[in-house]
Amino acid sequence: MTTVGDLVLIYFEDKPMSFARVEDILPDSKPGWFHIKLLMLQVPLQLVSWILRDVYIEGDEFTMNGNRMRLEKVVSPEELVLPGDPLPDGDLIPSDAVSPTPEPKPGNAKVISLTDRKRS
């Protein structure tokens, strides 16, 4: 469910157009409709307010001035967890809980020194 503070990607005619942060969602006088205030994350920053049904806020397609639009909630990718990183409770992740980084395989790799290269 998209809520205040979430990031959304705005699609225009099935193409990603812009990111925005949901600043506020207030009920409209019509049941099932809401005023959604979006901070457009672009230069310059712009605050817009749209009146949308709840299903549109959740990702269903709608039209605006005859153009197909859609909001998609952005989910942050998982962070890489390394041994020794703190957990939310303050404990550290034990080294046996995370698979080790694979060792590079020996081969015919050649190291090229950038300082030895001559400028042409």
Short mmCIF file of the C-alpha atoms (twelve columns), coordinates in Angstrom:
data_MODEL
# 
_entry.id   MODEL 
# 
loop_
_atom_site.group_PDB 
_atom_site.id 
_atom_site.type_symbol 
_atom_site.label_atom_id 
_atom_site.label_alt_id 
_atom_site.label_comp_id 
_atom_site.label_asym_id 
_atom_site.label_seq_id 
_atom_site.Cartn_x 
_atom_site.Cartn_y 
_atom_site.Cartn_z 
_atom_site.pdbx_PDB_model_num 
ATOM 1   C CA . MET A 1   0.000   0.000   0.000   1 
ATOM 2   C CA . THR A 2   1.368   3.405   -0.972  1 
ATOM 3   C CA . THR A 3   1.522   5.817   1.977   1 
ATOM 4   C CA . VAL A 4   2.936   9.212   2.929   1 
ATOM 5   C CA . GLY A 5   6.721   9.272   2.532   1 
ATOM 6   C CA . ASP A 6   6.835   6.575   -0.155  1 
ATOM 7   C CA . LEU A 7   8.633   7.104   -3.443  1 
ATOM 8   C CA . VAL A 8   6.683   6.464   -6.615  1 
ATOM 9   C CA . LEU A 9   7.662   6.263   -10.258 1 
ATOM 10  C CA . ILE A 10  5.198   8.066   -12.523 1 
ATOM 11  C CA . TYR A 11  4.555   6.425   -15.889 1 
ATOM 12  C CA . PHE A 12  3.283   8.479   -18.841 1 
ATOM 13  C CA . GLU A 13  1.989   6.396   -21.765 1 
ATOM 14  C CA . ASP A 14  3.788   3.295   -20.367 1 
ATOM 15  C CA . LYS A 15  7.157   5.090   -20.158 1 
ATOM 16  C CA . PRO A 16  8.802   6.105   -16.855 1 
ATOM 17  C CA . MET A 17  8.582   9.886   -16.616 1 
ATOM 18  C CA . SER A 18  9.602   11.034  -13.133 1 
ATOM 19  C CA . PHE A 19  10.083  10.058  -9.513  1 
ATOM 20  C CA . ALA A 20  7.994   11.681  -6.791  1 
ATOM 21  C CA . ARG A 21  7.619   11.461  -3.022  1 
ATOM 22  C CA . VAL A 22  4.120   11.177  -1.561  1 
ATOM 23  C CA . GLU A 23  3.749   14.176  0.747   1 
ATOM 24  C CA . ASP A 24  0.120   13.761  1.804   1 
ATOM 25  C CA . ILE A 25  -3.002  11.727  1.063   1 
ATOM 26  C CA . LEU A 26  -6.302  13.291  2.123   1 
ATOM 27  C CA . PRO A 27  -9.845  12.036  1.500   1 
ATOM 28  C CA . ASP A 28  -11.948 13.835  -1.094  1 
ATOM 29  C CA . SER A 29  -15.647 14.620  -0.647  1 
ATOM 30  C CA . LYS A 30  -16.424 11.765  -3.073  1 
ATOM 31  C CA . PRO A 31  -16.078 8.316   -1.465  1 
ATOM 32  C CA . GLY A 32  -13.070 6.318   -2.712  1 
ATOM 33  C CA . TRP A 33  -11.292 9.412   -4.057  1 
ATOM 34  C CA . PHE A 34  -8.273  11.122  -2.482  1 
ATOM 35  C CA . HIS A 35  -6.147  14.244  -2.857  1 
ATOM 36  C CA . ILE A 36  -2.580  13.004  -3.226  1 
ATOM 37  C CA . LYS A 37  0.167   15.596  -2.889  1 
ATOM 38  C CA . LEU A 38  3.382   14.661  -4.712  1 
ATOM 39  C CA . LEU A 39  6.812   16.280  -4.529  1 
ATOM 40  C CA . MET A 40  8.209   15.847  -8.037  1 
ATOM 41  C CA . LEU A 41  11.876  14.889  -7.675  1 
ATOM 42  C CA . GLN A 42  13.278  16.905  -10.525 1 
ATOM 43  C CA . VAL A 43  14.902  20.295  -11.009 1 
ATOM 44  C CA . PRO A 44  13.246  22.538  -10.072 1 
ATOM 45  C CA . LEU A 45  11.286  20.762  -7.336  1 
ATOM 46  C CA . GLN A 46  7.562   21.014  -7.873  1 
ATOM 47  C CA . LEU A 47  4.644   20.160  -5.597  1 
ATOM 48  C CA . VAL A 48  1.549   18.850  -7.377  1 
ATOM 49  C CA . SER A 49  -1.807  17.699  -6.080  1 
ATOM 50  C CA . TRP A 50  -3.917  15.166  -7.957  1 
ATOM 51  C CA . ILE A 51  -7.364  13.799  -7.156  1 
ATOM 52  C CA . LEU A 52  -7.216  10.024  -7.647  1 
ATOM 53  C CA . ARG A 53  -9.167  6.932   -6.656  1 
ATOM 54  C CA . ASP A 54  -7.527  4.638   -4.132  1 
ATOM 55  C CA . VAL A 55  -6.899  1.970   -6.803  1 
ATOM 56  C CA . TYR A 56  -4.987  4.510   -8.912  1 
ATOM 57  C CA . ILE A 57  -2.732  5.338   -5.953  1 
ATOM 58  C CA . GLU A 58  -2.075  1.603   -5.640  1 
ATOM 59  C CA . GLY A 59  -0.900  1.282   -9.255  1 
ATOM 60  C CA . ASP A 60  -3.938  0.888   -11.516 1 
ATOM 61  C CA . GLU A 61  -3.780  2.802   -14.785 1 
ATOM 62  C CA . PHE A 62  -5.757  6.047   -15.157 1 
ATOM 63  C CA . THR A 63  -5.958  8.825   -17.718 1 
ATOM 64  C CA . MET A 64  -5.064  12.480  -17.346 1 
ATOM 65  C CA . ASN A 65  -5.964  14.800  -20.246 1 
ATOM 66  C CA . GLY A 66  -6.463  11.692  -22.374 1 
ATOM 67  C CA . ASN A 67  -2.987  10.290  -21.593 1 
ATOM 68  C CA . ARG A 68  -2.437  6.969   -19.824 1 
ATOM 69  C CA . MET A 69  -0.765  7.416   -16.423 1 
ATOM 70  C CA . ARG A 70  0.261   5.050   -13.661 1 
ATOM 71  C CA . LEU A 71  1.970   5.297   -10.269 1 
ATOM 72  C CA . GLU A 72  4.325   2.533   -9.166  1 
ATOM 73  C CA . LYS A 73  5.646   2.376   -5.613  1 
ATOM 74  C CA . VAL A 74  9.454   2.234   -5.564  1 
ATOM 75  C CA . VAL A 75  10.927  -0.432  -3.297  1 
ATOM 76  C CA . SER A 76  14.514  0.117   -2.220  1 
ATOM 77  C CA . PRO A 77  16.871  -2.710  -3.216  1 
ATOM 78  C CA . GLU A 78  18.253  -4.885  -0.442  1 
ATOM 79  C CA . GLU A 79  21.588  -3.784  0.967   1 
ATOM 80  C CA . LEU A 80  24.599  -6.041  0.823   1 
ATOM 81  C CA . VAL A 81  25.115  -7.474  4.308   1 
ATOM 82  C CA . LEU A 82  28.707  -8.111  5.341   1 
ATOM 83  C CA . PRO A 83  30.154  -9.875  8.395   1 
ATOM 84  C CA . GLY A 84  30.557  -7.412  11.233  1 
ATOM 85  C CA . ASP A 85  27.699  -5.180  10.066  1 
ATOM 86  C CA . PRO A 86  25.315  -4.198  12.870  1 
ATOM 87  C CA . LEU A 87  21.839  -5.695  13.028  1 
ATOM 88  C CA . PRO A 88  18.830  -3.547  14.013  1 
ATOM 89  C CA . ASP A 89  19.091  -4.802  17.618  1 
ATOM 90  C CA . GLY A 90  22.760  -3.720  17.809  1 
ATOM 91  C CA . ASP A 91  24.298  -7.200  17.536  1 
ATOM 92  C CA . LEU A 92  26.853  -7.875  14.842  1 
ATOM 93  C CA . ILE A 93  26.316  -10.325 12.000  1 
ATOM 94  C CA . PRO A 94  28.479  -13.402 12.668  1 
ATOM 95  C CA . SER A 95  31.036  -14.158 9.975   1 
ATOM 96  C CA . ASP A 96  29.628  -17.662 9.397   1 
ATOM 97  C CA . ALA A 97  26.159  -16.232 8.591   1 
ATOM 98  C CA . VAL A 98  27.310  -14.628 5.345   1 
ATOM 99  C CA . SER A 99  28.842  -16.576 2.497   1 
ATOM 100 C CA . PRO A 100 32.437  -15.539 1.847   1 
ATOM 101 C CA . THR A 101 33.414  -13.512 -1.179  1 
ATOM 102 C CA . PRO A 102 34.615  -15.869 -3.884  1 
ATOM 103 C CA . GLU A 103 38.345  -15.816 -4.521  1 
ATOM 104 C CA . PRO A 104 39.391  -14.661 -7.993  1 
ATOM 105 C CA . LYS A 105 40.329  -17.549 -10.250 1 
ATOM 106 C CA . PRO A 106 43.927  -17.592 -11.442 1 
ATOM 107 C CA . GLY A 107 44.321  -17.160 -15.142 1 
ATOM 108 C CA . ASN A 108 46.155  -15.226 -17.772 1 
ATOM 109 C CA . ALA A 109 45.129  -11.841 -16.373 1 
ATOM 110 C CA . LYS A 110 47.541  -9.012  -17.046 1 
ATOM 111 C CA . VAL A 111 47.857  -5.921  -14.855 1 
ATOM 112 C CA . ILE A 112 48.371  -2.720  -16.798 1 
ATOM 113 C CA . SER A 113 49.924  0.157   -14.909 1 
ATOM 114 C CA . LEU A 114 48.361  3.472   -15.819 1 
ATOM 115 C CA . THR A 115 51.445  5.357   -14.658 1 
ATOM 116 C CA . ASP A 116 53.592  3.444   -17.163 1 
ATOM 117 C CA . ARG A 117 51.382  4.429   -20.074 1 
ATOM 118 C CA . LYS A 118 52.714  7.282   -22.172 1 
ATOM 119 C CA . ARG A 119 50.490  10.129  -23.297 1 
ATOM 120 C CA . SER A 120 50.113  10.333  -27.020 1 
# 
